[in-house]
Amino acid sequence: MGFQIGSDIGGTFTDLVVARDGQLLGRYKSPTTPGELSRGVLDCVTLAADGLGIDATELLTRTDVFVHGSTVATNAIIEQRGARCGVICTRGTRYTLWRGEGRRRDIFDFTAPPRAPLIRPDLCVEVDERLDRDGEILRPLADDDVITAIERLRELGCTAVAICLLWSVRNPVHEQRVAALLQQHWPVAALSLSSEVQPILREYTRMSCTALNAMLKPVVADYLAELERDLRGHGLAGELLIVTSDGGVQPVAEVSERPVYMLFSGPATGPGAAAHFAAREGDRDCLLIDMGGTSFDVSTVSDGRIAVTRDGRINDHPTGVSAVQILTLGAGGGSIAAVDEGGLLRVGPRSAGAQPGPACYGRGGLDATVTDAYLVLGYLAADRFLGGRMTLDVAAATAAVKQHVAAPIGITLEDAALGICRVANETMINGILEMTVRRGIDPRGLTLVTGGGATGVAAVELARELGIRRVVVPRETSVLCAFGALKADLQWSSVASHPANLHAFDYPAINTTLARLVADGETFLDRLLVPTQAREIEVFAAVRYPMQVTEIEVRCAAPVLDATTVAQLAEAFHAAHRERYAVAEPDADVEFVMWRVVARGVNPGITEREDSAAPQECVVGQTELYDASSRARRSVPLVDLDRMSAGQTITGPALLVASDTTVVVPSDARVSARPEGHLLIEID
């Protein structure tokens, strides 16, 4: 069997893992290369090949599957680098994106500026057509009207077009005709149809999703084409798969057509990997914190289930796409620290990124960052960063912290560095509380799992603040999302809108709709040659009580519905409603709004090699850490994490250093190496 490769591009580093025959062989990191992202991926491939004793071409030639996650779609929207997009819509709906869910975020604050629409109304061109809620044509579509709209958008300088007509979710005939005319009269324009991208009720969400998809199409298609061209040019013979927002993976062709499903690709596989490591300790509830160079991600797993939302948003624009529920904050190792005009210390959300990076990287960065503060306090070993491939500049870090924080406030160097850490930690704590306490989850009952190369420095401090007693540090922590990518399932989903209620349920029509969705899912799995025994098909219904404005998604017991299964579906909804809102109305009618089918090719995944090596001396020297409680530096053991064998225990204080991460163990904690390869930190 050939190799499997998982890769993930972060704001500062690009990560990569290699496996074969279900066993992880190695993990690698290389600086991200902005403007030429695929080069950073190839740099990691070269490192992996060197580690395996072969050249990069041979590694790629012998690779069966290459799975890739990236924030390229996210960054394109955040940085407003998407294609200039226009909308063709039904007469009377051009202000849908402008109105959104209200012009002000806070409806009681009349001084707040109005929210900026995803697309301005002048770029939304109306055509005179209309369908009713059953998909019947009330006003036919005129070709001349469409051609006029096309010419108008071309004159306005658009390069992408989103087609979003009323009730196309019930009958796409008019959208399909508009698309045909667009391809005939303006074939170079990127094109997205709401009836294909996201055929859901709620016009604002559907139009927003379709517009985002059209804006992303040229950007994502060009990026994936370049990545595939470079990988193929260096010998890749296997399948190239892309991580999607729901934590699954899809082929390049699928993602290029529906790039909105890649919006949250980067961190989406992290929670699945965290659940894997928590399960190794017998825990089904865990909290994942992933601190990289640019951002800090928080997610939860409850009873072994990854939290998923249908209200995924980017810059507050709804997508309606199922996405792993992750909160991302601007609190990474590269987050810039500065003193504001009022004399307050601020950390983030601006980041030094990969270029120029923190001052200690020696690439021209002059700002003080969290990484610089860590180095000043002795939380990083300057000569062991990236396994010794990169030496950190202590003098540059010291100068940056002094100039930008210590001097403006008038405090010592150590207090300034400690202040940077504490402000960054407070941002992270608030994010964790948002994903736990404010959602009804008690963090004290969770196991904390670390991800990202920088998380090990602050993990125990954060756990102590939250009342968490156990921290799991995977050996793959710095490349957790790349590792999770190799464990991700092939996954495809689609939705259909066919409203019904419990007492007036159109069984033939809805079963026909579900059969079509299931057939589309099977076609996806057929195309990827997924064996029958590895296939899973799941059907979900979006359900609510009459007059409610939000639904709860409930799993159907079978893909074909009858009176019994629909009654069971209603009971499951009552239970879910009671669990979420502490109230239910079992005697009330129930409305079924939308139907979703998920087709999954189950991935057997990969496992880490269990540690069977004989115990060896892992303490390789002494190093100095700044101890906040005694306000003094103290000498502590320097431990080579990669030399720790199963069963070995280190009592803090200590500094654990691996080739790709660092873990700070305070005096009230002890760390033990587990047979499966990960570390367990227990806090007294």
CORVEN-V841124 format. One record per residue. N is the residue number from 1. OMEGA is omega as a letter, one per 30 degrees, with the letter a starting at -180 (NA if undefined). D_CENTER is the distance of its C-alpha to the mean C-alpha in Angstrom with 2 decimals. Layout:
((N;OMEGA;D_CENTER) (N;OMEGA;D_CENTER))
//
This chain:
((1;a;29.80) (2;a;27.78) (3;l;24.84) (4;a;21.16) (5;l;18.76) (6;a;15.03) (7;a;13.61) (8;l;10.68) (9;l;11.45) (10;a;10.96) (11;a;13.01) (12;a;15.91) (13;l;15.84) (14;a;14.99) (15;l;14.77) (16;l;16.49) (17;l;17.98) (18;l;20.97) (19;l;22.39) (20;a;25.50) (21;l;27.14) (22;a;24.28) (23;l;24.76) (24;a;22.56) (25;a;24.73) (26;l;23.03) (27;a;20.13) (28;l;20.22) (29;l;18.93) (30;a;20.15) (31;l;19.79) (32;a;17.51) (33;a;19.92) (34;a;19.12) (35;l;20.91) (36;a;21.12) (37;a;17.76) (38;l;19.20) (39;l;21.87) (40;l;19.57) (41;a;18.41) (42;l;22.14) (43;l;23.04) (44;l;20.92) (45;l;22.59) (46;l;25.91) (47;a;25.27) (48;l;24.44) (49;l;27.55) (50;a;29.66) (51;a;28.55) (52;l;29.60) (53;l;32.84) (54;l;32.32) (55;a;31.51) (56;a;28.26) (57;l;29.86) (58;l;30.98) (59;a;27.60) (60;l;25.95) (61;a;29.02) (62;a;28.75) (63;l;25.03) (64;a;24.49) (65;l;20.71) (66;a;18.31) (67;a;14.59) (68;l;12.38) (69;a;8.75) (70;l;8.65) (71;a;7.81) (72;l;11.27) (73;l;10.84) (74;a;9.15) (75;a;11.95) (76;l;14.53) (77;a;14.38) (78;a;14.22) (79;l;17.01) (80;l;18.81) (81;l;19.23) (82;l;18.90) (83;l;22.14) (84;a;24.82) (85;l;24.59) (86;a;27.33) (87;l;27.55) (88;a;30.37) (89;l;30.88) (90;l;33.67) (91;a;36.46) (92;a;35.83) (93;a;32.01) (94;a;31.40) (95;a;30.46) (96;a;27.69) (97;a;24.87) (98;l;27.21) (99;a;27.93) (100;l;24.44) (101;a;24.55) (102;a;27.15) (103;a;27.94) (104;l;27.36) (105;l;24.46) (106;a;27.21) (107;a;29.97) (108;a;32.54) (109;a;32.09) (110;l;34.34) (111;a;33.90) (112;l;30.15) (113;l;29.43) (114;l;28.24) (115;l;24.64) (116;l;24.23) (117;l;23.74) (118;l;21.20) (119;a;24.38) (120;a;27.86) (121;a;30.49) (122;l;32.69) (123;l;30.16) (124;a;30.20) (125;a;33.32) (126;l;34.90) (127;a;36.82) (128;l;39.52) (129;l;38.47) (130;l;37.75) (131;l;36.89) (132;a;37.38) (133;l;35.05) (134;l;36.44) (135;l;35.79) (136;a;39.47) (137;l;40.37) (138;l;42.06) (139;a;42.25) (140;l;42.02) (141;l;39.95) (142;a;42.15) (143;a;41.29) (144;l;42.96) (145;l;40.76) (146;a;37.62) (147;l;39.12) (148;l;39.95) (149;l;36.35) (150;a;35.15) (151;l;37.69) (152;l;36.74) (153;l;33.07) (154;l;34.28) (155;a;36.61) (156;l;33.85) (157;l;32.05) (158;l;29.10) (159;l;27.56) (160;a;25.29) (161;l;26.29) (162;l;24.63) (163;a;27.11) (164;a;26.86) (165;a;30.14) (166;l;31.15) (167;l;31.09) (168;l;29.87) (169;l;27.82) (170;l;31.26) (171;a;32.87) (172;a;31.15) (173;a;34.52) (174;l;34.61) (175;l;31.10) (176;l;32.02) (177;l;35.24) (178;l;33.58) (179;l;31.26) (180;l;34.39) (181;l;36.18) (182;a;33.31) (183;l;33.25) (184;a;37.03) (185;a;37.45) (186;a;34.31) (187;a;32.75) (188;a;30.71) (189;l;28.59) (190;a;25.00) (191;l;25.17) (192;l;23.07) (193;a;24.71) (194;a;23.39) (195;l;25.24) (196;a;23.18) (197;a;19.68) (198;a;19.56) (199;a;23.04) (200;l;22.61) (201;a;25.00) (202;a;24.59) (203;a;25.42) (204;a;23.29) (205;a;19.93) (206;l;21.13) (207;l;22.39) (208;a;19.36) (209;a;17.11) (210;l;19.84) (211;l;20.33) (212;a;16.72) (213;a;16.96) (214;l;20.30) (215;a;19.29) (216;a;16.51) (217;a;18.76) (218;a;20.88) (219;a;18.24) (220;a;15.90) (221;l;19.06) (222;a;20.70) (223;a;17.87) (224;l;17.52) (225;l;21.32) (226;l;21.81) (227;a;19.53) (228;l;21.33) (229;a;24.65) (230;a;24.31) (231;l;23.28) (232;l;26.02) (233;l;28.42) (234;l;28.00) (235;a;28.67) (236;a;25.59) (237;a;27.25) (238;a;24.64) (239;l;21.84) (240;a;18.83) (241;a;15.73) (242;l;12.35) (243;l;9.05) (244;a;8.24) (245;a;6.09) (246;l;8.28) (247;l;7.78) (248;l;10.97) (249;l;12.42) (250;l;14.92) (251;a;17.61) (252;a;17.61) (253;l;20.15) (254;a;18.18) (255;l;15.08) (256;l;17.63) (257;a;19.24) (258;a;16.27) (259;l;13.76) (260;l;12.47) (261;l;10.76) (262;a;8.72) (263;a;7.67) (264;a;3.91) (265;a;4.70) (266;a;4.43) (267;a;3.16) (268;a;3.57) (269;a;7.08) (270;a;7.79) (271;l;9.32) (272;l;11.41) (273;l;12.72) (274;l;13.50) (275;l;15.38) (276;a;17.26) (277;l;18.52) (278;l;19.40) (279;l;21.35) (280;l;23.30) (281;l;24.69) (282;a;25.42) (283;l;22.82) (284;l;20.86) (285;a;19.43) (286;l;17.16) (287;l;15.05) (288;l;12.35) (289;a;12.43) (290;a;10.80) (291;l;12.88) (292;a;12.93) (293;a;15.24) (294;a;13.64) (295;l;11.32) (296;a;11.16) (297;l;8.37) (298;l;10.04) (299;a;9.75) (300;l;12.80) (301;a;14.50) (302;a;17.87) (303;l;20.60) (304;a;18.38) (305;l;16.19) (306;l;12.45) (307;a;12.11) (308;l;11.13) (309;l;11.95) (310;a;13.73) (311;l;13.73) (312;a;10.42) (313;l;11.61) (314;a;11.43) (315;l;14.40) (316;l;15.70) (317;a;16.12) (318;l;15.42) (319;a;13.93) (320;a;15.17) (321;l;12.49) (322;a;11.42) (323;l;7.82) (324;a;6.80) (325;a;8.17) (326;l;6.54) (327;a;8.85) (328;l;8.53) (329;l;12.07) (330;a;14.14) (331;l;15.59) (332;l;15.25) (333;a;18.19) (334;a;18.96) (335;a;19.11) (336;l;22.60) (337;l;25.26) (338;l;28.19) (339;a;30.96) (340;a;31.17) (341;l;34.48) (342;l;35.08) (343;l;34.89) (344;l;31.59) (345;l;29.08) (346;l;25.62) (347;a;22.58) (348;f;19.68) (349;l;17.78) (350;a;19.37) (351;l;18.52) (352;l;20.80) (353;l;17.98) (354;l;19.29) (355;g;22.37) (356;a;24.51) (357;l;22.52) (358;a;24.12) (359;a;27.91) (360;l;28.30) (361;l;26.68) (362;a;29.83) (363;l;28.30) (364;l;29.84) (365;a;27.58) (366;a;29.87) (367;l;27.71) (368;a;27.27) (369;l;23.78) (370;l;22.50) (371;l;22.97) (372;l;26.52) (373;l;27.19) (374;a;26.13) (375;l;28.50) (376;a;31.31) (377;l;31.17) (378;a;31.27) (379;l;27.86) (380;l;27.22) (381;a;29.83) (382;a;30.57) (383;a;32.03) (384;a;29.46) (385;a;26.21) (386;l;24.36) (387;l;27.21) (388;l;29.79) (389;a;28.59) (390;l;27.97) (391;a;30.37) (392;a;29.37) (393;a;31.95) (394;a;33.04) (395;l;35.55) (396;l;33.07) (397;l;30.71) (398;a;33.81) (399;a;35.04) (400;a;31.81) (401;l;31.55) (402;a;35.28) (403;a;35.33) (404;a;32.34) (405;a;32.41) (406;a;35.50) (407;a;38.12) (408;a;37.06) (409;a;36.98) (410;a;39.90) (411;a;38.51) (412;l;38.50) (413;a;36.01) (414;l;34.78) (415;l;34.46) (416;l;32.46) (417;l;30.02) (418;l;29.83) (419;l;29.30) (420;a;26.27) (421;a;24.77) (422;l;25.70) (423;l;24.33) (424;l;20.94) (425;a;21.16) (426;l;22.14) (427;a;19.09) (428;l;16.96) (429;l;19.37) (430;l;19.10) (431;l;15.34) (432;l;15.96) (433;l;18.87) (434;a;16.96) (435;a;14.73) (436;a;17.87) (437;a;21.36) (438;l;20.72) (439;l;19.33) (440;a;22.32) (441;l;20.96) (442;a;23.24) (443;a;21.35) (444;l;24.66) (445;a;24.34) (446;l;21.01) (447;l;20.59) (448;l;18.41) (449;a;16.33) (450;l;15.45) (451;a;12.84) (452;a;13.13) (453;a;16.58) (454;a;17.64) (455;a;16.89) (456;a;20.16) (457;a;22.29) (458;a;21.43) (459;a;20.35) (460;l;23.88) (461;l;24.65) (462;l;21.68) (463;a;22.62) (464;l;26.20) (465;a;25.45) (466;a;23.65) (467;l;26.38) (468;a;24.31) (469;a;26.66) (470;l;24.65) (471;l;21.96) (472;l;20.71) (473;l;19.99) (474;l;19.12) (475;l;20.88) (476;a;17.61) (477;a;15.90) (478;a;15.52) (479;a;13.90) (480;a;12.10) (481;l;9.01) (482;l;11.79) (483;l;13.88) (484;l;11.53) (485;l;11.35) (486;l;15.13) (487;a;15.13) (488;l;13.03) (489;l;15.34) (490;a;16.32) (491;l;15.36) (492;l;16.73) (493;l;17.22) (494;a;19.53) (495;l;21.17) (496;l;24.76) (497;l;26.58) (498;a;29.88) (499;l;30.99) (500;l;33.46) (501;a;34.76) (502;a;36.16) (503;l;39.75) (504;a;39.45) (505;a;37.11) (506;a;37.56) (507;a;37.09) (508;a;38.08) (509;a;35.88) (510;l;32.71) (511;l;33.27) (512;l;33.77) (513;l;30.44) (514;l;28.68) (515;l;30.67) (516;l;29.50) (517;l;25.79) (518;l;26.43) (519;l;28.40) (520;l;25.64) (521;l;23.27) (522;l;26.07) (523;l;26.59) (524;a;23.03) (525;l;23.63) (526;a;27.11) (527;a;25.92) (528;l;23.87) (529;l;26.85) (530;a;25.19) (531;a;28.14) (532;a;29.25) (533;a;28.83) (534;a;25.10) (535;l;24.40) (536;l;23.14) (537;l;23.46) (538;l;22.35) (539;l;23.56) (540;l;22.40) (541;l;24.29) (542;a;23.35) (543;l;26.31) (544;l;28.01) (545;l;31.46) (546;l;33.64) (547;l;33.03) (548;a;29.60) (549;l;26.95) (550;a;23.88) (551;l;23.41) (552;a;22.21) (553;a;20.88) (554;a;23.21) (555;l;23.47) (556;a;26.69) (557;a;28.95) (558;a;29.90) (559;l;29.16) (560;a;32.73) (561;l;33.68) (562;a;37.11) (563;a;38.64) (564;a;37.75) (565;l;34.05) (566;l;33.71) (567;l;35.50) (568;l;33.18) (569;l;30.20) (570;l;31.85) (571;l;32.50) (572;l;28.91) (573;l;27.95) (574;a;30.60) (575;l;29.31) (576;l;25.69) (577;l;27.04) (578;l;29.19) (579;a;26.43) (580;a;24.24) (581;l;27.10) (582;l;29.97) (583;l;32.13) (584;l;32.79) (585;a;35.56) (586;l;36.48) (587;a;39.50) (588;l;37.65) (589;a;36.74) (590;l;33.19) (591;l;31.50) (592;a;29.17) (593;a;27.27) (594;a;24.79) (595;a;24.20) (596;l;21.15) (597;l;21.43) (598;l;18.91) (599;a;20.30) (600;l;19.02) (601;a;20.35) (602;a;20.12) (603;l;19.33) (604;l;21.77) (605;l;19.37) (606;l;20.59) (607;l;22.19) (608;l;23.05) (609;l;26.71) (610;a;28.64) (611;l;30.57) (612;a;34.24) (613;l;35.45) (614;l;38.45) (615;l;37.87) (616;a;38.27) (617;a;38.55) (618;l;35.13) (619;a;36.44) (620;l;37.01) (621;l;38.41) (622;l;38.16) (623;a;36.06) (624;l;36.23) (625;l;33.75) (626;a;34.29) (627;a;34.88) (628;a;34.14) (629;a;36.54) (630;a;39.52) (631;l;38.52) (632;l;39.54) (633;l;38.30) (634;a;38.92) (635;a;39.05) (636;l;36.67) (637;l;36.14) (638;a;33.83) (639;l;32.29) (640;a;30.99) (641;a;28.07) (642;l;28.31) (643;l;31.95) (644;a;31.43) (645;a;32.67) (646;l;32.16) (647;l;34.07) (648;a;34.36) (649;l;33.85) (650;l;33.65) (651;a;34.63) (652;g;33.39) (653;l;33.72) (654;l;32.33) (655;l;29.93) (656;a;28.09) (657;l;27.11) (658;a;25.43) (659;a;24.97) (660;l;21.33) (661;l;21.03) (662;l;23.41) (663;l;24.02) (664;l;26.41) (665;l;28.52) (666;a;30.67) (667;a;34.15) (668;a;33.25) (669;l;30.89) (670;a;31.43) (671;l;29.20) (672;l;30.06) (673;a;28.97) (674;a;28.35) (675;a;29.71) (676;l;26.30) (677;a;25.42) (678;l;23.19) (679;l;24.62) (680;l;25.39) (681;l;26.22) (682;a;28.49) (683;a;29.37) (684;NA;32.94))
//
